[in-house]
Amino acid sequence: MEYSIKKDNCPVCETVLEAASEQPVDLDFSLPDYCPDIERILKCRMCPSVTSKSITGDRLDVDGVTVIRLYYLDSKKQAVRLCEHTSPFSCSFTLKNPRPDLTACVKLRTDYLNCRAVSPRRLDIHGAFSVLASVYSKTNREYCSEIEGEDIQQRTHSELVSVLSGIGQQQFSVSEVLDIGQGKSSPESILRSELAFHLGDSRAIDDKLMLKGEAVLRVLYVTDIETGAQDYMSFNIPVSQVIDVQGISDNTINDISVDVLNFDVTLKSEFDESSTLITLDARLLATVFAFTEQDAGIVDDAYSTNFELELAYRPVPVTRLITVFDMNSSVKDEINTGDGGITKVIDLWCDSISSIASSENGKLNIRGKLNCCVLALDGSGIPFCSEKAIDFSLSPDCPEISGAVNAKPDISVPSLSFRITGDNSIELKADIRVRAAVYETRTCRAVVSAEGLEDRRREKDFTAALTLYYADAGESLWNIARLYCTSVEAVKLENNMTDDVIQARGMVLIPM
């Protein structure tokens, strides 16, 4: 006979796609006429950004642009020169199980870049970057919560599950006219700019999330193209935005990320040589996953007091958002700049950040590298660029992890500082901010079907009301009750027990 299985549904966040596509960069181009000849290459950077992404049918399409920025010295070896080359890219990912209401997250990672000057005006550049795509969907996951039948004894264990209330994703713009300020020389060109967003407070109300944060723009600019004189400025721009997230409330636990898709910084001095104004136009993308916690009772074993029972099982992954943390740390290291010496640091920046999260002995560990770059003047006053990969390791305060951990840390470097420690050495200090949602996944065994074998009836002893059983410490009452075709509750009641495991060796009364 087939027993009826009662099932419950749990809405969860399912990863539909996790894939990477490598995009090669192979360039052979000449400098524009307005750029002076190359005497020495200082640094070549590859800066890819996403302009659009869309899901149509069974495809995720990603479009963007790659900007190659070459910093070099001309024959005078005074000014840092910049030459840029922009090229578009596009790639597609195939979705095996297309469905409506999918949410895609796309990250870009620079893999490598090689650059050499074939001649004073011609460059040979080879490199690659990766488009990292993740696609998510709200899916109902079924599990057995009860097997119906008067003769059925079933064991249920409780699991805390993060139930997905809603997913929201929204682009928004940040546009500002910023003043470098009085006492500063007017910028003639921008050498380097970077934009980061630091998430602050957030507050959820019905189907909406109010997030606050700060966009931090750092700009290195040239004040005199002939002499190469430079200056540096940082701007902190407060940002507040309302994000529509159906299902979010003040009771949900929220995984929030804000990514800078692309940005553009232009000079007002292009039209007014005395202007100290610059314009920022940026596009940001907020992604929100809202969860509530649910106690799921999953049937993982059963037996019949009348028949031998044939059970079928399947593994059920149980995922829980155990914490969202935001922490600050710092790391120090020393850069040896070579025999040329060092007299002045012009600029510091973190070129790339890589990290991986793992769990060891129930603790969360985050390890990674910061690729830090220094633009400086040597002992002869000639600009040079030096870089170093700085290792870091962090152990955030986090609940104990007993399953597989999934965390994608959002790591930023709010500030880099330095101290010249010798004729050719610099001590760098990087302040690190780490924000991450930490998910734990455990796999549970769950019953999916139960069939009573009517031709294999279980034998019961009806000649006595009680049977004596001598149990060892650590034995399970479930196994004892199964052996004697009774229930765990009946054994507990007869022996005045509260635990499910025998605590000490001794005699147990089994009601028949």
VEXDREN-2710 file (C-alpha; in Angstrom, 1 decimal):
% VEXDREN-2710
k/r/px/py/pz
1/MET/0.0/0.0/0.0
2/GLU/1.2/3.5/-0.9
3/TYR/1.1/6.0/2.0
4/SER/0.1/9.6/1.3
5/ILE/3.0/12.2/1.6
6/LYS/2.1/15.7/2.8
7/LYS/4.5/18.3/1.3
8/ASP/5.2/21.9/2.2
9/ASN/6.7/24.5/-0.1
10/CYS/9.5/26.8/0.8
11/PRO/10.3/29.8/-1.6
12/VAL/14.1/29.9/-2.0
13/CYS/16.6/31.7/-4.1
14/GLU/17.9/29.3/-6.7
15/THR/21.1/29.9/-8.7
16/VAL/20.1/29.3/-12.3
17/LEU/23.5/30.2/-13.8
18/GLU/27.0/30.7/-12.5
19/ALA/29.4/31.1/-15.4
20/ALA/32.4/33.1/-16.7
21/SER/33.3/34.2/-20.2
22/GLU/36.8/35.3/-21.0
23/GLN/37.1/38.3/-23.3
24/PRO/40.5/38.6/-25.1
25/VAL/42.0/42.0/-25.7
26/ASP/44.5/42.2/-28.7
27/LEU/45.4/45.6/-29.9
28/ASP/48.0/47.0/-32.3
29/PHE/47.4/50.8/-32.6
30/SER/49.3/54.0/-33.0
31/LEU/49.2/57.0/-30.8
32/PRO/46.9/59.9/-31.9
33/ASP/48.6/62.9/-33.4
34/TYR/48.1/65.0/-30.3
35/CYS/50.1/62.6/-28.1
36/PRO/53.9/63.0/-27.9
37/ASP/56.2/60.0/-28.5
38/ILE/56.7/57.3/-26.0
39/GLU/60.0/57.4/-24.1
40/ARG/59.1/54.9/-21.3
41/ILE/55.9/53.2/-20.3
42/LEU/54.9/53.7/-16.7
43/LYS/51.7/51.7/-16.4
44/CYS/49.0/50.2/-18.7
45/ARG/45.6/49.7/-17.2
46/MET/42.5/47.8/-18.5
47/CYS/39.2/49.2/-17.3
48/PRO/36.1/47.3/-18.5
49/SER/32.6/48.4/-17.6
50/VAL/29.1/47.2/-18.3
51/THR/26.8/49.4/-20.3
52/SER/23.7/47.0/-20.5
53/LYS/22.5/43.5/-19.7
54/SER/19.3/41.8/-20.6
55/ILE/17.6/38.4/-20.5
56/THR/15.6/37.4/-23.5
57/GLY/14.3/33.9/-23.7
58/ASP/17.1/31.5/-22.9
59/ARG/20.0/34.1/-23.2
60/LEU/21.7/36.6/-21.0
61/ASP/23.3/39.3/-23.2
62/VAL/26.0/41.6/-21.7
63/ASP/27.4/44.7/-23.5
64/GLY/30.1/47.0/-22.4
65/VAL/33.2/48.9/-23.2
66/THR/36.9/48.3/-22.4
67/VAL/39.1/51.4/-21.9
68/ILE/42.9/50.9/-22.1
69/ARG/44.8/53.6/-20.3
70/LEU/48.5/54.0/-21.1
71/TYR/50.6/56.2/-18.7
72/TYR/54.0/57.0/-20.1
73/LEU/56.8/59.5/-20.2
74/ASP/57.8/61.5/-23.3
75/SER/61.4/62.5/-24.2
76/LYS/61.5/65.3/-21.6
77/LYS/60.7/62.8/-18.8
78/GLN/58.8/65.5/-16.8
79/ALA/55.1/65.0/-17.4
80/VAL/53.0/61.8/-17.0
81/ARG/51.2/61.4/-20.4
82/LEU/47.9/59.6/-20.9
83/CYS/46.7/57.9/-24.0
84/GLU/43.3/56.1/-24.0
85/HIS/41.8/53.5/-26.4
86/THR/38.2/52.5/-26.1
87/SER/36.6/49.4/-27.7
88/PRO/33.2/47.8/-27.2
89/PHE/32.6/44.1/-26.2
90/SER/29.6/41.8/-26.0
91/CYS/29.0/38.3/-24.8
92/SER/26.1/35.9/-24.2
93/PHE/25.3/33.2/-21.8
94/THR/22.8/30.3/-22.4
95/LEU/20.2/29.6/-19.7
96/LYS/19.4/25.9/-19.5
97/ASN/16.0/26.4/-17.8
98/PRO/14.6/29.8/-18.9
99/ARG/11.8/31.2/-16.9
100/PRO/10.2/34.6/-16.1
101/ASP/11.4/36.9/-13.4
102/LEU/15.1/36.1/-13.5
103/THR/17.6/38.5/-11.9
104/ALA/21.1/38.7/-13.3
105/CYS/24.3/40.0/-11.6
106/VAL/27.4/40.7/-13.7
107/LYS/30.9/41.4/-12.4
108/LEU/34.1/42.1/-14.4
109/ARG/37.5/40.8/-13.5
110/THR/40.8/41.7/-15.2
111/ASP/42.8/38.6/-15.7
112/TYR/46.1/39.8/-17.2
113/LEU/47.5/42.6/-19.4
114/ASN/50.8/42.9/-21.3
115/CYS/51.9/46.0/-23.1
116/ARG/55.0/47.0/-25.1
117/ALA/56.0/49.8/-27.3
118/VAL/56.9/48.5/-30.8
119/SER/58.0/52.0/-31.7
120/PRO/57.7/55.5/-30.1
121/ARG/54.2/55.7/-31.6
122/ARG/53.0/52.2/-31.8
123/LEU/51.7/49.8/-29.1
124/ASP/51.2/46.1/-28.9
125/ILE/48.7/45.2/-26.2
126/HIS/47.5/41.7/-25.2
127/GLY/45.3/40.8/-22.3
128/ALA/42.0/39.4/-21.2
129/PHE/39.2/40.0/-18.7
130/SER/36.3/37.8/-17.6
131/VAL/32.6/38.5/-17.5
132/LEU/31.3/36.8/-14.4
133/ALA/27.5/36.2/-14.6
134/SER/25.1/34.9/-11.9
135/VAL/21.4/34.5/-12.6
136/TYR/18.9/34.0/-9.8
137/SER/15.3/33.0/-9.5
138/LYS/12.6/32.6/-6.8
139/THR/11.7/28.9/-6.7
140/ASN/9.5/26.8/-4.6
141/ARG/11.4/23.9/-3.0
142/GLU/9.2/20.9/-1.7
143/TYR/10.0/18.8/1.3
144/CYS/8.0/16.0/3.1
145/SER/6.5/17.3/6.3
146/GLU/4.2/14.4/7.1
147/ILE/3.5/10.8/6.1
148/GLU/-0.2/10.0/6.7
149/GLY/-1.2/6.7/8.3
150/GLU/-2.2/5.5/11.8
151/ASP/0.4/2.8/11.8
152/ILE/3.2/5.2/10.7
153/GLN/5.9/6.4/13.0
154/GLN/8.0/9.2/11.6
155/ARG/11.1/11.2/12.6
156/THR/11.1/14.9/11.8
157/HIS/14.0/17.2/12.3
158/SER/13.8/21.0/12.3
159/GLU/15.9/23.2/10.0
160/LEU/16.0/26.9/9.9
161/VAL/15.5/28.0/6.3
162/SER/15.9/31.4/4.7
163/VAL/12.7/32.0/2.8
164/LEU/13.0/34.3/-0.1
165/SER/10.4/37.1/0.2
166/GLY/11.5/39.1/-2.8
167/ILE/14.3/40.1/-5.2
168/GLY/14.7/43.7/-6.4
169/GLN/17.2/45.2/-8.9
170/GLN/17.2/48.9/-9.9
171/GLN/19.6/51.2/-11.7
172/PHE/20.0/54.8/-10.7
173/SER/22.2/57.8/-11.6
174/VAL/24.4/60.1/-9.7
175/SER/25.1/63.4/-11.4
176/GLU/27.1/66.1/-9.7
177/VAL/29.0/69.3/-10.5
178/LEU/31.9/69.4/-8.1
179/ASP/34.2/72.3/-7.2
180/ILE/37.9/71.6/-6.6
181/GLY/37.8/74.7/-4.5
182/GLN/39.6/78.0/-4.0
183/GLY/43.4/77.9/-3.7
184/LYS/43.6/75.1/-6.2
185/SER/44.9/75.5/-9.7
186/SER/42.5/74.9/-12.6
187/PRO/42.7/71.3/-14.0
188/GLU/43.8/71.0/-17.6
189/SER/43.3/67.3/-18.0
190/ILE/42.4/64.3/-15.8
191/LEU/45.0/61.6/-15.4
192/ARG/43.2/59.1/-13.2
193/SER/39.7/58.9/-11.6
194/GLU/38.0/56.2/-9.6
195/LEU/34.6/56.0/-8.1
196/ALA/33.5/53.7/-5.2
197/PHE/30.2/53.4/-3.4
198/HIS/30.0/52.7/0.3
199/LEU/26.7/51.5/1.6
200/GLY/25.5/53.1/4.8
201/ASP/22.1/52.7/6.6
202/SER/19.1/51.1/5.0
203/ARG/15.5/50.9/6.1
204/ALA/12.8/48.7/4.7
205/ILE/9.1/49.4/4.6
206/ASP/6.4/47.6/2.7
207/ASP/7.8/46.7/-0.8
208/LYS/10.4/49.5/-0.7
209/LEU/14.0/49.9/0.6
210/MET/15.4/53.3/1.5
211/LEU/19.2/53.0/1.2
212/LYS/21.8/55.6/2.0
213/GLY/25.4/55.6/1.2
214/GLU/28.3/57.7/-0.1
215/ALA/29.9/57.8/-3.5
216/VAL/33.6/58.6/-3.2
217/LEU/35.3/60.1/-6.2
218/ARG/39.1/60.4/-6.4
219/VAL/40.7/62.5/-9.1
220/LEU/44.3/63.0/-10.1
221/TYR/44.5/65.9/-12.6
222/VAL/47.2/67.9/-14.4
223/THR/47.4/71.6/-13.7
224/ASP/50.1/72.4/-16.3
225/ILE/50.5/70.1/-19.3
226/GLU/53.9/71.5/-20.2
227/THR/55.6/70.9/-16.8
228/GLY/53.4/68.0/-15.8
229/ALA/52.4/69.6/-12.5
230/GLN/49.6/67.6/-10.8
231/ASP/47.2/67.8/-8.0
232/TYR/44.8/65.4/-6.3
233/MET/41.2/65.8/-5.0
234/SER/38.7/63.5/-3.2
235/PHE/34.9/64.1/-3.1
236/ASN/32.4/62.4/-0.8
237/ILE/28.9/62.6/-2.3
238/PRO/26.0/61.6/-0.1
239/VAL/23.5/59.3/-1.9
240/SER/20.0/58.2/-1.0
241/GLN/17.7/56.1/-3.1
242/VAL/14.4/54.3/-2.9
243/ILE/14.5/50.7/-4.4
244/ASP/11.3/48.8/-5.2
245/VAL/11.5/45.3/-3.8
246/GLN/8.2/43.4/-3.7
247/GLY/8.0/41.4/-0.5
248/ILE/10.5/43.4/1.6
249/SER/9.5/44.7/5.0
250/ASP/10.9/45.8/8.3
251/ASN/10.9/42.1/9.3
252/THR/13.1/40.8/6.5
253/ILE/16.8/40.1/6.6
254/ASN/18.3/41.9/3.5
255/ASP/21.3/41.1/1.4
256/ILE/22.1/44.5/-0.4
257/SER/24.8/45.3/-2.9
258/VAL/25.4/48.4/-4.9
259/ASP/27.8/48.3/-7.9
260/VAL/29.2/51.1/-10.0
261/LEU/28.4/50.1/-13.6
262/ASN/30.2/53.0/-15.3
263/PHE/31.0/56.6/-14.7
264/ASP/32.4/59.6/-16.6
265/VAL/34.3/62.6/-15.3
266/THR/34.7/65.7/-17.4
267/LEU/36.2/69.1/-16.9
268/LYS/34.3/72.4/-17.1
269/SER/37.6/74.0/-18.0
270/GLU/37.2/72.7/-21.5
271/PHE/34.9/75.7/-21.9
272/ASP/36.4/78.0/-19.2
273/GLU/40.1/77.8/-18.6
274/SER/39.8/79.3/-15.2
275/SER/37.1/76.9/-14.0
276/THR/37.7/74.6/-11.0
277/LEU/34.6/72.6/-11.7
278/ILE/34.3/69.0/-12.7
279/THR/31.2/67.0/-13.7
280/LEU/30.5/63.5/-12.6
281/ASP/27.9/61.3/-14.3
282/ALA/27.6/57.8/-13.0
283/ARG/25.3/54.8/-13.2
284/LEU/24.9/52.5/-10.3
285/LEU/23.0/49.2/-9.8
286/ALA/21.4/48.1/-6.5
287/THR/20.5/44.5/-6.0
288/VAL/18.5/43.3/-3.0
289/PHE/17.5/39.9/-1.7
290/ALA/15.0/39.9/1.1
291/PHE/14.6/36.9/3.4
292/THR/12.6/35.7/6.4
293/GLU/13.4/32.7/8.6
294/GLN/11.2/29.7/8.7
295/ASP/11.4/26.6/10.8
296/ALA/11.0/23.7/8.4
297/GLY/10.1/20.2/9.8
298/ILE/11.5/17.6/7.4
299/VAL/10.7/13.9/7.7
300/ASP/13.9/12.0/7.3
301/ASP/12.9/8.5/8.4
302/ALA/9.8/6.4/9.1
303/TYR/8.6/2.9/9.9
304/SER/5.2/1.2/10.1
305/THR/4.2/-0.8/13.2
306/ASN/2.2/-3.2/10.9
307/PHE/4.3/-3.7/7.8
308/GLU/7.8/-3.6/6.5
309/LEU/8.2/-0.2/5.0
310/GLU/10.0/0.7/1.8
311/LEU/11.2/4.3/1.7
312/ALA/12.7/6.4/-1.0
313/TYR/14.9/9.4/-0.1
314/ARG/16.4/12.3/-1.8
315/PRO/18.9/15.0/-0.6
316/VAL/17.4/18.4/0.1
317/PRO/19.7/21.4/0.3
318/VAL/18.8/23.8/3.1
319/THR/20.2/27.3/2.8
320/ARG/20.2/30.0/5.4
321/LEU/21.5/33.6/5.5
322/ILE/23.3/33.4/8.8
323/THR/24.6/37.0/8.9
324/VAL/25.3/40.2/7.0
325/PHE/28.4/41.9/8.4
326/ASP/30.3/45.1/7.7
327/MET/33.8/45.4/9.2
328/ASN/36.9/47.6/8.9
329/SER/40.5/46.4/9.0
330/SER/43.9/47.5/7.7
331/VAL/47.0/45.9/6.3
332/LYS/50.6/47.2/5.9
333/ASP/53.4/46.3/3.6
334/GLU/56.6/47.7/2.1
335/ILE/57.4/48.5/-1.5
336/ASN/60.9/48.6/-2.7
337/THR/61.1/51.1/-5.5
338/GLY/64.5/50.2/-6.9
339/ASP/67.9/51.9/-7.1
340/GLY/66.6/55.2/-8.5
341/GLY/65.4/56.4/-5.1
342/ILE/62.2/58.3/-4.2
343/THR/61.6/61.9/-3.4
344/LYS/57.8/62.4/-3.7
345/VAL/54.7/60.3/-4.0
346/ILE/52.2/61.7/-6.6
347/ASP/49.4/59.2/-6.3
348/LEU/48.4/55.9/-4.6
349/TRP/45.6/53.6/-5.7
350/CYS/44.4/50.0/-5.5
351/ASP/44.4/48.6/-9.0
352/SER/42.5/45.4/-8.3
353/ILE/41.1/43.3/-5.4
354/SER/40.7/39.6/-5.3
355/SER/39.3/37.5/-2.4
356/ILE/37.9/34.2/-1.5
357/ALA/35.8/33.1/1.5
358/SER/36.0/29.8/3.2
359/SER/35.2/28.1/6.5
360/GLU/37.7/26.4/8.8
361/ASN/36.6/24.7/12.1
362/GLY/33.3/26.6/11.9
363/LYS/34.9/30.0/11.5
364/LEU/34.7/32.3/8.4
365/ASN/37.9/33.2/6.8
366/ILE/38.4/35.8/4.0
367/ARG/41.7/35.8/2.2
368/GLY/42.8/38.0/-0.7
369/LYS/45.2/40.3/-2.5
370/LEU/45.3/44.1/-3.0
371/ASN/47.3/45.1/-6.0
372/CYS/48.5/48.5/-4.9
373/CYS/50.2/51.0/-7.3
374/VAL/52.4/54.0/-6.5
375/LEU/53.1/56.9/-8.9
376/ALA/56.1/58.8/-7.6
377/LEU/59.2/60.8/-8.4
378/ASP/62.7/59.2/-8.2
379/GLY/65.8/60.9/-6.9
380/SER/66.2/62.8/-10.2
381/GLY/62.6/64.1/-10.2
382/ILE/61.6/61.7/-13.0
383/PRO/58.1/60.0/-12.6
384/PHE/58.0/56.2/-12.1
385/CYS/55.3/53.7/-11.2
386/SER/55.7/50.7/-8.9
387/GLU/53.2/48.1/-7.7
388/LYS/52.9/45.3/-5.3
389/ALA/50.3/42.6/-4.4
390/ILE/49.6/42.8/-0.7
391/ASP/48.1/39.7/1.0
392/PHE/45.4/40.1/3.6
393/SER/43.5/37.6/5.8
394/LEU/40.4/38.4/7.9
395/SER/38.3/36.5/10.4
396/PRO/35.0/38.3/10.8
397/ASP/32.9/37.8/13.9
398/CYS/30.3/35.3/12.5
399/PRO/28.0/32.6/13.8
400/GLU/29.5/29.1/13.7
401/ILE/29.3/27.5/10.3
402/SER/28.4/23.8/10.1
403/GLY/27.7/23.5/6.4
404/ALA/29.1/24.7/3.1
405/VAL/29.7/28.4/3.1
406/ASN/28.8/30.8/0.3
407/ALA/29.9/34.4/0.6
408/LYS/30.9/36.9/-2.0
409/PRO/32.7/39.7/-0.1
410/ASP/32.4/43.3/-1.3
411/ILE/35.8/44.7/-0.5
412/SER/36.8/48.3/-0.9
413/VAL/39.8/50.4/0.1
414/PRO/38.5/53.7/1.5
415/SER/42.0/55.1/1.9
416/LEU/45.7/54.4/1.1
417/SER/48.4/56.1/3.0
418/PHE/52.2/55.9/2.9
419/ARG/55.4/56.7/4.7
420/ILE/58.7/57.0/3.0
421/THR/61.0/54.7/5.1
422/GLY/64.2/55.0/3.1
423/ASP/65.9/56.1/-0.1
424/ASN/64.1/53.5/-2.1
425/SER/61.3/52.1/0.1
426/ILE/57.8/53.1/1.0
427/GLU/55.5/51.6/3.7
428/LEU/51.9/51.4/2.5
429/LYS/48.9/51.2/4.8
430/ALA/45.6/50.1/3.2
431/ASP/42.3/50.6/5.1
432/ILE/40.0/47.8/4.1
433/ARG/36.2/47.7/4.4
434/VAL/34.5/44.3/4.0
435/ARG/30.8/43.8/3.6
436/ALA/29.3/40.4/3.0
437/ALA/26.2/38.3/3.3
438/VAL/27.1/34.8/4.5
439/TYR/25.0/31.9/3.5
440/GLU/25.3/28.4/4.9
441/THR/24.0/25.3/3.0
442/ARG/23.5/21.9/4.5
443/THR/22.2/18.9/2.8
444/CYS/19.4/16.9/4.6
445/ARG/18.0/13.5/3.8
446/ALA/14.2/13.7/3.2
447/VAL/11.6/11.0/2.6
448/VAL/9.9/11.3/-0.8
449/SER/7.7/8.1/-0.8
450/ALA/6.7/5.3/1.5
451/GLU/5.2/2.0/0.5
452/GLY/3.9/-0.6/3.0
453/LEU/4.8/-4.2/2.0
454/GLU/1.5/-6.0/2.9
455/ASP/3.0/-9.4/2.3
456/ARG/5.6/-8.7/4.9
457/ARG/3.6/-8.0/8.1
458/ARG/5.7/-7.2/11.2
459/GLU/5.4/-9.7/14.0
460/LYS/4.3/-8.4/17.4
461/ASP/4.4/-10.2/20.8
462/PHE/0.9/-9.8/22.3
463/THR/1.6/-12.3/25.2
464/ALA/3.1/-9.6/27.5
465/ALA/2.3/-6.0/28.2
466/LEU/5.9/-5.0/28.6
467/THR/9.3/-6.2/27.4
468/LEU/12.6/-5.6/29.1
469/TYR/15.4/-4.2/27.0
470/TYR/19.0/-3.6/28.3
471/ALA/20.3/-0.5/26.5
472/ASP/23.8/0.9/26.3
473/ALA/24.5/4.6/26.8
474/GLY/24.2/6.5/23.5
475/GLU/21.5/4.2/22.0
476/SER/18.8/6.0/20.1
477/LEU/15.2/5.5/21.3
478/TRP/14.1/5.7/17.7
479/ASN/16.0/2.5/16.8
480/ILE/14.7/0.7/19.9
481/ALA/11.1/1.7/19.2
482/ARG/11.4/0.6/15.6
483/LEU/12.8/-2.8/16.7
484/TYR/9.7/-3.4/18.9
485/CYS/7.0/-1.9/16.7
486/THR/6.1/0.8/19.1
487/SER/6.6/4.6/19.3
488/VAL/9.3/6.7/20.8
489/GLU/6.7/8.6/22.8
490/ALA/5.3/5.4/24.3
491/VAL/8.8/4.4/25.4
492/LYS/9.5/7.8/26.9
493/LEU/6.2/7.8/28.8
494/GLU/6.7/4.3/30.2
495/ASN/10.2/5.1/31.4
496/ASN/9.6/8.8/32.4
497/MET/12.3/9.9/29.9
498/THR/12.7/13.3/28.1
499/ASP/15.8/12.6/26.0
500/ASP/15.9/10.8/22.6
501/VAL/19.1/9.1/23.5
502/ILE/19.9/6.7/26.4
503/GLN/22.0/8.6/28.9
504/ALA/23.3/5.6/31.0
505/ARG/23.5/1.8/30.5
506/GLY/20.5/0.1/32.1
507/MET/17.0/-1.5/31.7
508/VAL/14.3/0.1/29.5
509/LEU/10.7/-1.0/29.6
510/ILE/9.1/-1.4/26.2
511/PRO/5.3/-1.2/26.0
512/MET/3.9/-3.8/23.6
END
